[in-house]
């Protein structure tokens, strides 16, 4: 199968099937055994690749160009998908795609970079870890998906695990940075819930849907990057390789898998998967940058992983 054929197959809406048997499946003590773990694993690839952003940025990309990095991550990938699929939004999906692209990508990237520049990395990562709790509140308000004490508890535990991993030394807090650090995950959390609420237009493939949002997010960031950072500098080979990784793997592939998962998985447990990003960033810092892990960081690493796994389960209520 050629690459073009494979992409075309990925962009073809899956046919709907009806289960005529409607036979209920027994639940184990930890919930439905038919939960699609393969789909969860594929969706988790997205935050895993996002976790490589820190080491790629520090080792390969030009310094002090965070917004440019956001534009080059989103816009080329989005335009490539639009050129390949040749499908544009129709009707209300013009403004819906713009809203989703801004929340999931454009505003999220911009606020993330503001927080990263004005706060220690550990504080910014810890604020980002509150996203599952934000999503829980939004899902209840917009989707009537009631949060369970189980997932709320693991949401708090996940924040604690990330804090243990990344908070070190004396803390330097900045009001604008704190606001941006909370607004960033709130923007993406809103995008997650609205993506679930609106779904995908009938007859529109996953690649087209992803391309709309990446293009909208990149166009949102482009004028902000030009005003704040000026024209982009000349790029050397390492920078080109870094941007290619972030655009193709960390954005095009990652967001396609992410939006596929959002369309087919419950929003509550899925919102825990981004906690994998600081986990991966910590591991890569240890492996590649020779950053030592303290016992507290190791404990936080384990707690974050347990929180992600536990949130995918639904304990059966006792009679």
C-alpha positions as CSV (number, residue, x, y, z in Angstrom):
1,X,0.0,0.0,0.0
2,X,1.4,3.4,-1.0
3,X,1.7,6.3,1.5
4,X,-1.0,8.3,-0.4
5,X,-3.4,5.3,-0.4
6,X,-2.8,4.9,3.3
7,X,-3.6,8.6,4.0
8,X,-6.7,8.4,1.9
9,X,-7.9,5.4,3.8
10,X,-7.3,7.2,7.1
11,X,-9.3,10.2,5.9
12,X,-12.3,8.0,4.9
13,X,-15.1,8.1,7.4
14,X,-15.6,4.7,9.0
15,X,-19.0,3.1,8.2
16,X,-21.4,2.9,11.0
17,X,-22.4,-0.5,12.2
18,X,-25.3,-1.6,14.3
19,X,-25.1,-4.4,16.9
20,X,-28.3,-6.3,16.6
21,X,-27.7,-8.5,19.6
22,X,-27.4,-5.8,22.2
23,X,-26.1,-8.4,24.5
24,X,-24.8,-6.8,27.7
25,X,-21.3,-7.7,28.6
26,X,-20.3,-8.5,32.2
27,X,-18.3,-6.0,34.1
28,X,-15.3,-6.8,36.2
29,X,-14.6,-5.1,39.5
30,X,-12.7,-2.4,37.5
31,X,-15.4,-1.7,34.8
32,X,-16.1,-2.8,31.3
33,X,-13.6,-5.4,30.0
34,X,-14.3,-4.4,26.4
35,X,-12.8,-0.9,26.9
36,X,-10.8,-0.2,23.7
37,X,-7.3,-0.2,25.2
38,X,-5.7,-0.2,21.8
39,X,-7.5,3.1,21.0
40,X,-6.4,4.5,24.3
41,X,-2.8,3.5,23.5
42,X,-3.0,5.2,20.1
43,X,-4.5,8.3,21.6
44,X,-1.7,8.4,24.2
45,X,0.8,8.6,21.4
46,X,-0.2,12.3,21.1
47,X,0.9,13.5,24.6
48,X,3.9,11.2,24.4
49,X,5.1,13.1,21.3
50,X,4.2,16.4,22.9
51,X,6.6,15.5,25.7
52,X,9.5,15.5,23.3
53,X,9.0,19.3,22.6
54,X,11.2,20.4,25.5
55,X,14.3,18.5,24.5
56,X,13.8,19.2,20.8
57,X,13.4,22.9,21.5
58,X,16.4,23.3,23.8
59,X,18.7,21.1,21.7
60,X,17.8,21.9,18.1
61,X,15.7,25.1,17.6
62,X,16.8,28.7,17.6
63,X,16.4,30.4,21.0
64,X,13.7,32.9,22.0
65,X,11.3,32.0,19.1
66,X,8.5,30.1,20.9
67,X,5.6,31.6,18.9
68,X,7.5,30.9,15.6
69,X,7.8,27.3,16.8
70,X,4.1,27.2,17.3
71,X,3.4,28.6,13.8
72,X,5.8,26.1,12.1
73,X,4.3,23.2,14.1
74,X,0.7,23.9,13.1
75,X,0.4,25.9,9.9
76,X,2.5,23.8,7.4
77,X,0.9,20.5,8.7
78,X,-2.6,22.0,8.4
79,X,-2.0,23.4,4.9
80,X,-0.5,20.0,3.8
81,X,-3.6,18.2,5.0
82,X,-6.0,20.7,3.3
83,X,-4.0,20.3,0.0
84,X,-4.2,16.5,0.3
85,X,-7.8,16.1,1.3
86,X,-9.2,19.1,-0.6
87,X,-12.1,19.3,1.8
88,X,-13.1,22.7,3.3
89,X,-15.6,23.4,6.1
90,X,-19.2,24.2,5.1
91,X,-21.9,26.3,6.8
92,X,-21.5,26.6,10.6
93,X,-18.3,24.5,10.5
94,X,-16.3,27.5,9.3
95,X,-16.6,29.2,12.7
96,X,-16.7,25.9,14.6
97,X,-13.4,24.8,13.1
98,X,-11.9,28.3,13.8
99,X,-13.0,28.1,17.5
100,X,-11.7,24.5,17.9
101,X,-8.4,25.3,16.2
102,X,-7.9,28.4,18.3
103,X,-8.7,26.6,21.6
104,X,-6.9,23.3,20.9
105,X,-3.9,24.8,19.2
106,X,-3.5,28.5,18.7
107,X,-4.5,30.0,22.0
108,X,-3.1,26.9,23.8
109,X,0.4,27.3,22.2
110,X,0.5,31.1,22.9
111,X,-0.6,30.8,26.5
112,X,1.8,27.8,27.0
113,X,4.7,29.9,25.8
114,X,3.8,32.9,27.9
115,X,3.7,30.7,31.0
116,X,7.0,29.0,30.1
117,X,8.8,32.4,29.7
118,X,7.4,34.0,32.9
119,X,7.4,31.0,35.3
120,X,9.8,28.2,36.2
121,X,9.2,25.2,34.1
122,X,8.1,23.2,37.1
123,X,5.4,25.7,38.0
124,X,4.1,25.9,34.4
125,X,4.0,22.1,34.1
126,X,2.1,21.8,37.4
127,X,-0.5,24.3,36.4
128,X,-0.9,22.4,33.1
129,X,-1.6,19.2,35.1
130,X,-4.9,20.7,36.4
131,X,-6.4,20.1,32.9
132,X,-8.3,16.9,33.9
133,X,-10.0,18.8,36.7
134,X,-10.9,21.7,34.4
135,X,-12.3,19.2,31.8
136,X,-14.3,17.5,34.5
137,X,-16.1,20.8,35.3
138,X,-16.7,21.7,31.6
139,X,-17.8,18.2,30.7
140,X,-20.4,18.4,33.5
141,X,-21.6,21.8,32.3
142,X,-21.7,21.1,28.6
143,X,-22.0,17.3,28.2
144,X,-23.8,16.4,31.5
145,X,-21.0,14.0,32.1
146,X,-20.9,13.8,35.9
147,X,-17.4,13.5,37.3
148,X,-16.9,10.6,39.7
149,X,-15.1,10.9,43.0
150,X,-12.7,8.2,41.6
151,X,-11.5,10.4,38.7
152,X,-11.5,13.6,40.7
153,X,-9.3,12.0,43.3
154,X,-6.9,10.7,40.7
155,X,-6.9,14.1,39.1
156,X,-5.7,15.7,42.3
157,X,-3.1,12.8,42.6
158,X,-1.9,13.5,39.1
159,X,-1.3,17.2,39.9
160,X,0.6,16.0,42.9
161,X,2.7,13.6,40.9
162,X,3.6,16.2,38.3
163,X,4.5,18.7,41.0
164,X,6.9,16.2,42.6
165,X,8.5,15.6,39.3
166,X,9.1,19.2,38.2
167,X,9.0,21.5,41.2
168,X,12.6,22.2,42.4
169,X,14.4,24.9,44.2
170,X,13.1,28.3,45.1
171,X,9.8,29.3,43.4
172,X,9.5,32.5,41.5
173,X,5.9,33.4,40.8
174,X,4.6,35.9,38.3
175,X,0.9,37.0,38.1
176,X,0.7,37.1,34.3
177,X,2.5,33.7,34.1
178,X,0.1,32.1,36.6
179,X,-2.9,33.4,34.7
180,X,-1.5,32.1,31.4
181,X,-0.5,28.8,33.0
182,X,-4.1,28.2,34.0
183,X,-5.7,29.7,30.9
184,X,-3.7,27.5,28.6
185,X,-5.0,24.1,29.9
186,X,-8.4,25.8,30.3
187,X,-8.4,26.7,26.5
188,X,-7.4,23.2,25.5
189,X,-9.8,21.7,28.0
190,X,-12.6,23.7,26.4
191,X,-11.5,22.5,23.0
192,X,-11.6,18.9,24.2
193,X,-15.1,19.3,25.5
194,X,-16.4,21.2,22.4
195,X,-14.8,18.6,20.1
196,X,-16.7,15.9,22.0
197,X,-19.9,18.0,21.9
198,X,-19.9,19.0,18.3
199,X,-18.3,15.7,17.0
200,X,-17.2,15.6,13.3
201,X,-19.4,16.6,10.3
202,X,-21.1,13.8,8.5
203,X,-18.9,12.5,5.7
204,X,-15.8,14.4,6.7
205,X,-12.7,12.3,7.4
206,X,-10.3,12.6,10.3
207,X,-7.4,14.1,8.3
208,X,-9.7,16.9,6.9
209,X,-11.0,17.6,10.4
210,X,-7.5,17.8,11.8
211,X,-6.3,20.0,8.9
212,X,-9.1,22.5,9.5
213,X,-8.0,22.9,13.2
214,X,-4.3,23.0,12.5
215,X,-4.7,25.7,9.8
216,X,-7.0,27.8,12.0
217,X,-4.6,27.5,15.0
218,X,-1.6,28.4,12.8
219,X,-3.3,31.4,11.3
220,X,-4.3,32.6,14.8
221,X,-0.6,32.4,15.9
222,X,1.0,33.8,12.7
223,X,0.3,37.6,13.2
224,X,1.1,37.3,17.0
225,X,4.4,35.7,16.2
226,X,5.4,38.3,13.6
227,X,4.5,41.2,15.9
228,X,6.1,39.8,19.0
229,X,9.2,38.1,17.5
230,X,9.7,39.7,14.1
231,X,10.7,37.9,10.9
232,X,12.1,34.3,11.3
233,X,15.8,33.8,11.3
234,X,17.7,31.7,8.8
235,X,17.4,28.0,9.9
236,X,20.3,25.6,10.0
237,X,20.0,21.8,9.5
238,X,19.4,20.9,13.2
239,X,16.6,23.5,13.3
240,X,15.0,22.2,10.1
241,X,15.1,18.7,11.5
242,X,13.6,19.8,14.8
243,X,10.8,21.7,13.2
244,X,10.1,18.7,10.8
245,X,9.8,16.4,13.9
246,X,7.5,18.8,15.7
247,X,5.3,19.5,12.6
248,X,5.0,16.0,11.2
249,X,5.2,13.7,14.2
250,X,4.4,16.1,17.1
251,X,1.5,17.9,15.4
252,X,0.2,16.2,12.2
253,X,0.3,12.6,13.5
254,X,-0.3,13.5,17.1
255,X,-3.4,15.6,16.6
256,X,-4.9,13.2,14.1
257,X,-4.6,10.4,16.8
258,X,-5.8,12.8,19.5
259,X,-8.9,13.9,17.7
260,X,-9.7,10.3,16.7
261,X,-9.5,9.4,20.4
262,X,-11.6,12.3,21.5
263,X,-14.3,11.3,19.0
264,X,-14.5,7.7,20.3
265,X,-13.5,7.7,24.0
266,X,-15.1,9.2,27.1
267,X,-13.8,12.7,27.7
268,X,-13.1,12.3,31.4
269,X,-10.5,9.5,31.3
270,X,-9.1,10.9,28.0
271,X,-8.3,14.2,29.6
272,X,-5.8,12.5,31.9
273,X,-3.6,11.4,29.0
274,X,-1.8,14.8,28.6
275,X,-0.2,14.1,32.0
276,X,2.1,11.8,30.0
277,X,3.8,14.9,28.5
278,X,5.7,16.0,31.6
279,X,6.4,12.4,32.4
280,X,8.1,11.9,28.9
281,X,9.9,15.3,29.2
282,X,11.3,14.2,32.6
283,X,12.4,10.8,31.3
284,X,14.1,12.4,28.2
285,X,15.8,15.0,30.4
286,X,17.2,12.1,32.4
287,X,18.2,10.0,29.4
288,X,19.5,12.7,27.0
289,X,20.4,15.7,29.0
290,X,21.8,13.7,32.0
291,X,19.4,15.4,34.4
292,X,19.4,13.4,37.7
293,X,16.2,12.2,39.2
294,X,15.7,12.6,42.9
295,X,13.7,10.2,45.0
296,X,10.9,12.7,45.1
297,X,10.9,13.0,41.3
298,X,10.8,9.2,41.0
299,X,7.8,9.0,43.3
300,X,6.1,11.7,41.3
301,X,6.8,9.9,38.1
302,X,5.2,6.7,39.5
303,X,2.2,8.6,40.9
304,X,1.5,10.4,37.6
305,X,1.6,7.1,35.7
306,X,-0.7,5.4,38.2
307,X,-3.1,8.4,38.0
308,X,-3.3,8.1,34.2
309,X,-3.9,4.4,34.3
310,X,-6.4,4.5,37.2
311,X,-8.4,7.2,35.4
312,X,-9.1,4.9,32.5
313,X,-10.9,2.5,34.8
314,X,-14.4,2.7,36.2
315,X,-14.9,0.8,39.5
316,X,-18.2,-1.1,39.6
317,X,-20.6,0.3,42.1
318,X,-21.4,-2.2,44.9
319,X,-25.0,-3.0,45.4
